């Protein structure tokens, strides 16, 4: 019997050894930062941009935050929006997942970005622009803007998310128009 097979059998059958192995993996396995953001559209086709306190290289961008250990990424973006803006959203679709951060002088550590398309789910949407209605310390202000009228300096990843989000919004609107006309 080869060594790999012996190790496999021992890990399967010796419970204390399995526990020790599990602890070793938790302590020594590589960890990656996982961030979430969302391209959130209102009924007018405007996307939500926020001014972040802790993104000095490009303060304006999509809302988002970090995924907590064991948390579903779609739930993470919903939690972040509730905490930061007192906003309830419906996560509609995963747009993309790719590496992020690590640039010189960036406050975003090297990790993984998970980006969603979302729509407002609450009865009371945010006004067009203002200071955040919630006591979050991470957001200075926000604004709703049509994607083709964005005048803020956003990262290429943020523009990509907005473009893909707008495609999803347009698909939804065309489906709504077809069902209204039928």
N, C-alpha and C positions, 0 to 999 in steps of 0.2 A: 504494500500500500504506500502511495507517495505522501510526502509531507503535507501537501495542500489538502488532501482528503482527510488526513488525521486531524489537522487543525479544524477543518469544517465539522467533523464529527464531534470533536471536543466542545466546540462553541455551541453546537446544537444540544448536546446532552448534559453538559456540566453547567448548571444554572449559575453558580458563583463566578465561574469563568466568563460566562456570557455577560453577567452584570459588570465585571471588571472591564471587559472589552468595550461595552457600551459607554462606560464612564471615560475610558481612554479616548474613544472617538469624539465624545462631546468636548473633551479638554483639548485635543490636539488636531482635530480635523480643521482644514481651512474654513474660514468664515468669509462670507461676502456681504457687503451692504446691499440691501435691496430697497430701492425707492419706487414709489408709485406717483403717477401724475395723471391728470384727466383733462381731456379737451371737453369742456362742458358747454353745451349750447342751450340757449333759451329759444322760445318760440319764434323770435324775430331773426334767428340765424346768427346771433352774436355769440362770440366765445368769451368766456370769463378769463380775464388776466388779473393777476394779483402782484402787488409790490411786496417782495419778501425782505424781511430784515436781515436774514442770514445768507443771502446770495449777493455779496457785494460786487462780484464781477459782472452780473447781469440781474439786477434786482427784479425786473418785470418778467413774468412768465406764467405758465400754467400752475394751478394749485396742485399741491402734492405733499408728500412726506415719506417717512420711513415705515417699512413693514416691520411690525413687532414679531418677535420669535413665535413661531407657530400660527401666525395670523394669515388668513386668506387675503391675498393682495386686493381683491375687489372690496373686501370689508375694510381694508386699510384706507383706501381712498375715501370711502364713505365716512369713516371715523375722523380722518383728518379734516374733511370739509365741515363736519358737524362741530369739531373742536375749534377750528380757526374762523369759520364764517357763519356758524349756526345754520348751515345749509344742508338740506337733505337731497341727495341725488339718487337716480336710478342708473346703475352701471349697465350699459347696453352691450358693449363689445370690447374685447381686447384688441387694441390696434397694433401694437408691436412690443417686442421685448428685445433690448439690446444693452450693450455696455454703456456706462456713463462715467463721468468724472475723471479725476486724475490729472487734469490740466494744471499748469503752473498757476499758482495763486488762487486756485478754485477752492471753494468751501465744500464742494461735493467730492467725497472720497470715491476712489475707484470701486465700482460695483455694477449692479444690474438695475436697469430702469424698466419698469413695467408700465405701459401707457394704455389708458382706457378712453373710450368714448362714453360720455354720460350725458344725461338730461336731468333737468331739475324735476324733483319728485314732490317737493313741498308745495302747498297751496299758496304760501307767501314767499315769492321770489325776492332776491336781492334787488334793491333799487339800481338804476343805471350805473351810478358810481358814488362812492362815499368811503368813509373810514369803515373798517370792519365793525359789524354790529355786535361782535362778541368780544370777550376780553382776552383773546389770543395775543400773545406777544410776538408771534412770528410774521404777522401780516400788517403792513402799514396802511395799504389801501387796495382797492380793486376797481375794475371797470369792465363793462361789457362793450365789445367792439366787433364790428363786422370783420371777418378775416382779411378781406382785401384792403381794409383801412387801418391795419395795424401799423403804428408808427414807432413802436418800441423796439429796442435792440434785443432780439430773442436768439437763443441758440438754434443751430440747425435742427437739433432734435425736437425742439419745441415747435418750430415751423412745420416739420414733418408731421407731428402729432395733430396740429391744427388742420393741415391739409387733409389728412386721412379722416379726422373727425368731421370735417365739412362734407366730405363724400358720404359719410354715413348719415349725416343730417339731411343732405339732399335726397338720398335714397328714401329715407323715412317720409319726407315731404311729398315726394312723387307718389309713393304708395298711398298716402293720405288723400292726395288729389284724385287718384284712380278710384279709390273706394267711395269718395264723395260724388264723383261723376257717374258711378255705376248705378 
